[in-house]
Amino acid sequence: MLLGPPGVGKTHLAIALGFKAVEAGHSVLFLTLESLMGRLVRTRHENRLDRTLQQLAYPRVLILAQLGYLPLTREEASLFFGLLVRRYERASLIVTSNKSFVDWGEVFNDQTLATAILDRLLHHATTVNIKGDSYRLREKKKAGLLGRKAKAPAEVEEEEVGAEA
């Protein structure tokens, strides 16, 4: 599990781990959560879901990027759980997310389902929390194209009061 804000290198690290797995002779599949959900929903409606889940259970390492950027529908959350159950304790899964685990109830639109998913995901997992600013925006900040973080109203008032004293 690679957690952190956008732009800190979660997907970059996941892909690097995938390359190392390939070098070690393992099969690896990389998908964004959005593409995975599109595939699962489509094949469910085409009555080919079992075949797709079988194919997705095959790779030794499955990398799922961008969990949490968009909330899942109830159907998508159920499909994700089905995939997770197929792979549980059989193959490795690398997940990147911009959400902390306490927010996963919102992502899956169901706290109970989110708990069941986390129970399986975290059972044998290593979690890496990455902190920092976006690598993509770092150069823009240096060039002055992006200002400093906006101050909260309380901070502005305190500074203004402090300046008068």
C-alpha positions as CSV (number, residue, x, y, z in Angstrom):
1,M,0.0,0.0,0.0
2,L,1.4,3.3,-1.1
3,L,-0.4,6.3,0.4
4,G,0.1,10.0,0.0
5,P,-1.0,13.2,-1.7
6,P,-1.0,13.6,-5.5
7,G,2.4,14.0,-7.1
8,V,4.7,12.5,-4.4
9,G,5.7,9.4,-6.5
10,K,3.3,6.6,-5.4
11,T,2.6,5.4,-8.9
12,H,6.3,5.8,-9.9
13,L,7.3,3.6,-7.0
14,A,4.6,1.0,-7.8
15,I,5.8,0.8,-11.4
16,A,9.4,0.4,-10.2
17,L,8.3,-2.5,-7.9
18,G,6.5,-4.0,-10.9
19,F,9.7,-3.8,-13.0
20,K,11.6,-5.6,-10.3
21,A,8.9,-8.3,-10.2
22,V,9.2,-8.7,-13.9
23,E,13.0,-9.0,-13.7
24,A,12.5,-11.7,-11.1
25,G,10.3,-13.6,-13.5
26,H,6.8,-12.8,-12.2
27,S,3.9,-11.7,-14.4
28,V,2.7,-8.1,-13.6
29,L,-0.4,-6.1,-14.7
30,F,-0.8,-2.4,-14.1
31,L,-4.2,-0.7,-14.2
32,T,-5.7,2.5,-12.9
33,L,-8.7,1.9,-10.7
34,E,-10.8,3.8,-13.3
35,S,-9.8,1.4,-16.1
36,L,-10.3,-1.6,-13.9
37,M,-13.8,-0.5,-12.9
38,G,-14.7,0.2,-16.5
39,R,-13.5,-3.3,-17.5
40,L,-15.3,-5.0,-14.7
41,V,-18.6,-3.2,-15.2
42,R,-18.6,-3.7,-18.9
43,T,-17.9,-7.4,-18.7
44,R,-20.5,-7.9,-16.0
45,H,-23.1,-6.4,-18.3
46,E,-21.8,-8.6,-21.1
47,N,-22.1,-11.7,-18.9
48,R,-18.3,-12.3,-19.1
49,L,-17.4,-11.2,-15.5
50,D,-16.2,-14.6,-14.4
51,R,-13.7,-14.8,-17.3
52,T,-12.4,-11.3,-16.6
53,L,-12.0,-12.0,-12.9
54,Q,-10.1,-15.2,-13.8
55,Q,-7.8,-13.2,-16.0
56,L,-7.2,-10.6,-13.4
57,A,-6.5,-13.2,-10.8
58,Y,-3.7,-14.7,-12.9
59,P,-0.8,-12.1,-12.7
60,R,1.5,-12.7,-9.8
61,V,1.5,-8.9,-9.2
62,L,-1.4,-6.6,-9.9
63,I,-0.8,-2.9,-9.5
64,L,-3.8,-0.7,-9.0
65,A,-3.2,3.0,-9.1
66,Q,-5.3,5.9,-8.1
67,L,-7.7,4.4,-5.6
68,G,-9.6,7.1,-3.9
69,Y,-9.5,9.9,-6.5
70,L,-13.1,9.2,-7.5
71,P,-15.7,7.5,-5.3
72,L,-17.0,4.1,-6.5
73,T,-20.6,3.2,-7.1
74,R,-22.0,0.4,-5.1
75,E,-21.7,-1.9,-8.1
76,E,-18.0,-1.0,-8.6
77,A,-17.2,-1.4,-4.9
78,S,-18.8,-4.9,-5.0
79,L,-16.8,-5.8,-8.1
80,F,-13.6,-4.6,-6.5
81,F,-14.3,-6.7,-3.4
82,G,-15.0,-9.7,-5.7
83,L,-11.6,-9.3,-7.4
84,L,-9.9,-8.8,-4.0
85,V,-11.4,-12.1,-2.7
86,R,-10.2,-13.9,-5.8
87,R,-6.6,-12.7,-5.3
88,Y,-6.5,-12.8,-1.5
89,E,-3.6,-14.9,-0.2
90,R,-2.9,-16.1,-3.8
91,A,-1.1,-13.2,-5.5
92,S,0.4,-9.8,-4.7
93,L,-1.4,-6.5,-5.0
94,I,0.1,-3.1,-5.0
95,V,-2.3,-0.2,-4.4
96,T,-1.7,3.5,-4.6
97,S,-4.1,5.9,-2.9
98,N,-4.4,9.5,-2.0
99,K,-6.8,8.7,0.8
100,S,-6.0,7.5,4.4
101,F,-7.7,4.3,5.5
102,V,-10.2,6.2,7.6
103,D,-11.6,7.8,4.4
104,W,-12.1,4.6,2.5
105,G,-15.8,4.3,3.6
106,E,-16.4,7.4,1.5
107,V,-14.4,5.9,-1.5
108,F,-16.4,2.7,-1.4
109,N,-19.7,4.4,-0.4
110,D,-20.1,1.7,2.3
111,Q,-18.2,1.6,5.6
112,T,-18.8,-2.1,6.2
113,L,-17.6,-3.0,2.7
114,A,-14.6,-0.7,3.1
115,T,-13.7,-2.4,6.4
116,A,-13.9,-5.9,4.7
117,I,-11.7,-4.7,1.9
118,L,-9.2,-3.2,4.3
119,D,-9.2,-6.3,6.4
120,R,-8.0,-8.4,3.4
121,L,-5.7,-5.8,2.0
122,L,-3.9,-5.0,5.2
123,H,-3.6,-8.6,6.4
124,H,-0.2,-9.2,4.8
125,A,0.5,-5.7,3.7
126,T,3.3,-3.2,4.1
127,T,2.0,0.3,4.1
128,V,4.2,3.2,3.0
129,N,3.0,6.8,3.8
130,I,4.6,9.3,1.6
131,K,4.5,12.9,2.6
132,G,5.6,16.0,0.8
133,D,4.7,18.3,-2.1
134,S,4.0,17.3,-5.7
135,Y,7.1,16.7,-7.8
136,R,5.2,18.0,-10.8
137,L,4.5,21.3,-9.1
138,R,7.8,21.8,-7.4
139,E,9.5,23.6,-10.4
140,K,6.4,25.8,-10.8
141,K,6.7,26.9,-7.2
142,K,10.4,27.6,-7.6
143,A,9.7,29.8,-10.6
144,G,7.1,31.7,-8.6
145,L,4.2,30.6,-10.8
146,L,2.4,29.1,-7.8
147,G,2.1,31.1,-4.6
148,R,2.5,29.9,-1.1
149,K,-0.3,28.1,0.5
150,A,-3.2,30.3,1.3
151,K,-3.4,31.3,5.0
152,A,-6.4,30.5,7.1
153,P,-8.5,33.5,8.1
154,A,-7.4,33.0,11.8
155,E,-3.8,33.2,10.8
156,V,-4.3,36.4,8.8
157,E,-6.2,38.0,11.7
158,E,-3.5,37.1,14.2
159,E,-0.8,38.5,12.0
160,E,-2.7,41.8,11.5
161,V,-3.4,42.1,15.2
162,G,0.3,41.3,16.0
163,A,1.4,44.0,13.5
164,E,-0.6,46.7,15.3
165,A,0.7,45.9,18.7
